[in-house]
Amino acid sequence: MDHVKTITISLYLFVIYYISVHIPALKPLFYPTLGAFSYLFVSRAFAVKDLLKLIAGATTASLLGSCFYFSHAGGVAFLCTSLVTIWMIRKFHLNAPPILAVALIPYFAQPAQWWTAPVSVVSSLTGLVLLLLLMETAAAGASGAIKKLRRGGTPAPEQFNEGA
């Protein structure tokens, strides 16, 4: 299963990168921290509630970073972004260092609009989580089907047994 997850996240990152390179309006969808989140989500077991909490935390941190960046306060804004994000990570027990990194995206990407980074973060992370959940659901279904086959398959319906 780990190999399937690795291939899945690698393909997801490739698709997001490809889209961001070929469709200029969607360039912000790809950011380096997406790779860190991908590895984090695959390397640890998370309940869906925890994944949603991490997405909310990352989106909030990105929104904070954008707001501080667009306040044009320079180094003070950067410092406030770092301090508030670290406080938020600790307060809500988010345990995901990439959250601090997404808060700092505006300082190196320099987006034209304040909403670009938060929308990109929530979109790409939601897509990643949905893909991983879909993959796990499919794997669980396939695993159940394999177990059934190993037990001798499914019993024949009643209508086929009547003629025997």
C-alpha positions as CSV (number, residue, x, y, z in Angstrom):
1,M,0.0,0.0,0.0
2,D,2.9,2.4,0.7
3,H,4.2,2.0,-2.8
4,V,0.7,2.9,-4.2
5,K,0.5,5.9,-1.9
6,T,4.0,7.0,-3.0
7,I,3.1,6.7,-6.7
8,T,-0.3,8.4,-6.1
9,I,1.2,11.5,-4.4
10,S,4.0,11.7,-7.0
11,L,1.5,11.7,-9.8
12,Y,-0.6,14.2,-8.0
13,L,2.4,16.5,-7.6
14,F,3.2,16.1,-11.2
15,V,-0.3,16.9,-12.4
16,I,-0.4,20.0,-10.1
17,Y,3.0,21.1,-11.4
18,Y,2.0,20.5,-15.0
19,I,-1.2,22.5,-14.6
20,S,0.7,25.4,-12.9
21,V,3.2,25.5,-15.6
22,H,0.8,25.4,-18.6
23,I,-2.1,27.5,-17.2
24,P,-0.6,30.8,-15.9
25,A,-3.7,31.7,-13.9
26,L,-3.2,28.5,-11.9
27,K,0.5,28.9,-11.2
28,P,0.0,29.4,-7.5
29,L,-1.5,25.9,-7.1
30,F,2.0,24.5,-7.1
31,Y,4.3,25.4,-4.2
32,P,7.2,23.5,-2.7
33,T,5.4,22.9,0.7
34,L,2.7,20.8,-1.1
35,G,5.4,18.1,-1.4
36,A,6.0,18.3,2.3
37,F,2.3,18.0,3.0
38,S,2.0,15.1,0.6
39,Y,4.8,13.2,2.4
40,L,3.4,14.0,5.8
41,F,-0.1,12.8,4.8
42,V,1.3,9.5,3.4
43,S,3.9,8.8,6.1
44,R,1.6,9.1,9.1
45,A,-1.9,7.6,9.8
46,F,-4.4,10.4,10.2
47,A,-8.1,10.3,11.0
48,V,-10.2,12.3,8.5
49,K,-10.9,14.8,11.3
50,D,-7.2,15.4,11.8
51,L,-6.6,15.8,8.0
52,L,-9.4,18.4,7.9
53,K,-7.9,20.1,10.9
54,L,-4.5,20.3,9.2
55,I,-6.1,21.7,6.0
56,A,-8.0,24.3,8.1
57,G,-4.8,25.2,9.9
58,A,-2.7,25.5,6.8
59,T,-5.4,27.7,5.1
60,T,-5.7,29.9,8.1
61,A,-1.9,30.3,8.4
62,S,-1.7,31.1,4.7
63,L,-4.5,33.7,5.1
64,L,-2.7,35.2,8.1
65,G,0.6,35.3,6.1
66,S,-1.1,37.0,3.2
67,C,-2.8,39.6,5.4
68,F,0.4,40.4,7.2
69,Y,2.3,40.6,3.9
70,F,-0.2,42.9,2.4
71,S,-0.1,45.2,5.4
72,H,3.2,46.4,4.0
73,A,4.8,46.4,7.4
74,G,8.0,44.7,6.1
75,G,10.1,42.8,8.6
76,V,7.6,43.3,11.3
77,A,4.9,41.6,9.2
78,F,7.2,38.7,8.6
79,L,8.0,38.4,12.4
80,C,4.3,38.6,13.2
81,T,3.4,36.0,10.7
82,S,6.0,33.6,12.2
83,L,5.0,34.2,15.8
84,V,1.2,34.0,15.2
85,T,1.6,30.9,13.1
86,I,3.8,29.1,15.6
87,W,1.4,30.0,18.4
88,M,-1.5,28.7,16.3
89,I,0.3,25.4,15.6
90,R,1.0,24.9,19.3
91,K,-2.4,26.1,20.5
92,F,-4.4,23.8,18.3
93,H,-1.8,20.9,18.4
94,L,-1.5,20.8,14.6
95,N,1.8,19.0,14.6
96,A,2.6,19.8,11.0
97,P,5.7,22.0,10.4
98,P,4.7,22.7,6.7
99,I,1.9,24.9,8.1
100,L,4.6,27.5,9.0
101,A,6.0,27.3,5.5
102,V,2.6,28.0,3.8
103,A,2.2,31.0,6.0
104,L,5.4,32.4,4.5
105,I,4.5,31.8,0.9
106,P,3.5,35.4,0.2
107,Y,7.0,36.7,1.3
108,F,8.7,34.8,-1.5
109,A,5.9,34.4,-4.1
110,Q,4.8,38.0,-3.8
111,P,1.2,37.4,-5.1
112,A,-0.8,40.2,-6.7
113,Q,-3.9,39.5,-4.7
114,W,-4.2,38.7,-1.0
115,W,-6.4,35.7,-1.6
116,T,-4.2,33.9,-4.0
117,A,-2.1,31.9,-1.5
118,P,-5.0,30.8,0.8
119,V,-7.2,29.7,-2.2
120,S,-4.2,27.8,-3.6
121,V,-3.4,26.1,-0.3
122,V,-7.0,25.0,0.4
123,S,-7.6,23.8,-3.2
124,S,-4.4,21.8,-3.5
125,L,-4.6,20.2,0.0
126,T,-8.3,19.4,-0.4
127,G,-7.5,17.7,-3.7
128,L,-4.6,15.8,-2.1
129,V,-6.7,14.6,0.8
130,L,-9.7,13.6,-1.5
131,L,-7.3,11.6,-3.7
132,L,-5.8,9.8,-0.8
133,L,-9.2,9.0,0.8
134,L,-10.5,7.8,-2.6
135,M,-7.4,5.6,-3.0
136,E,-7.8,4.2,0.6
137,T,-11.5,3.4,-0.1
138,A,-10.6,1.7,-3.3
139,A,-7.9,-0.3,-1.6
140,A,-10.2,-1.4,1.2
141,G,-12.8,-2.5,-1.4
142,A,-10.2,-4.4,-3.4
143,S,-8.9,-6.0,-0.2
144,G,-12.4,-7.1,0.8
145,A,-12.9,-8.6,-2.7
146,I,-9.6,-10.5,-2.5
147,K,-10.5,-11.9,0.9
148,K,-13.9,-13.1,-0.4
149,L,-12.2,-14.8,-3.3
150,R,-9.7,-16.5,-1.0
151,R,-12.6,-17.9,1.1
152,G,-14.1,-19.5,-2.0
153,G,-15.9,-16.7,-3.6
154,T,-19.5,-15.6,-3.1
155,P,-22.2,-18.2,-2.9
156,A,-24.3,-18.6,-5.9
157,P,-27.7,-16.9,-5.9
158,E,-30.7,-19.0,-5.0
159,Q,-32.1,-19.0,-8.5
160,F,-29.0,-20.9,-9.8
161,N,-29.1,-23.5,-7.0
162,E,-32.8,-24.5,-7.8
163,G,-31.9,-26.5,-10.9
164,A,-29.2,-28.6,-9.1
